[in-house]
Amino acid sequence: MSDVLSLADLDALRSWLGSDDAAAGEVWLGFHRVRFGADPGPALLFGEAADELAVAGWAEGERRAVDDGSYAVRFAPGKVTRKVAAPGDAWPRERGDMPLLDPAYEAEFRADEAAWAFFEEQPPRYRRAAIWWVISGKSEQTRRRRLAGLIEGSAAGEKLPQLVRQL
């Protein structure tokens, strides 16, 4: 696919949207495949681009592989079915950011030194998922129950069963 547009960041996408090229009505945007543990460097992320284009009234369509490390998605003006992420969502938008526990939850977790030490030894992928699992509970009761389970499991030196890959 030689007609794939690769942009460095959201500012470049916004500039493109304001240009005459956007008036053509369709574009194939290129994205790097982000593999866990590998940093592709500064690159436009699919979720950010899709949200920005959805706000502008562009719908995503077909997706094609370009090569081993990248793919392209077709965008065109049309009916947007994508739910656009609201600013300030609980999940961090930047790569590598860790979701944060409420300070009271973190203090409770740190109070159990063995549990906290085990948790800190875990890879960032597990910690990120475990914290997200706790803070994504809809009610305070659910978040408290999940935090208690995380602390209890960590104190016993065990990961959360739902976050362990079953072989």
Order of alpha helices (4+ residues) and beta strands (2+ residues): beta-alpha-beta-alpha-beta-beta-alpha-alpha-alpha-alpha
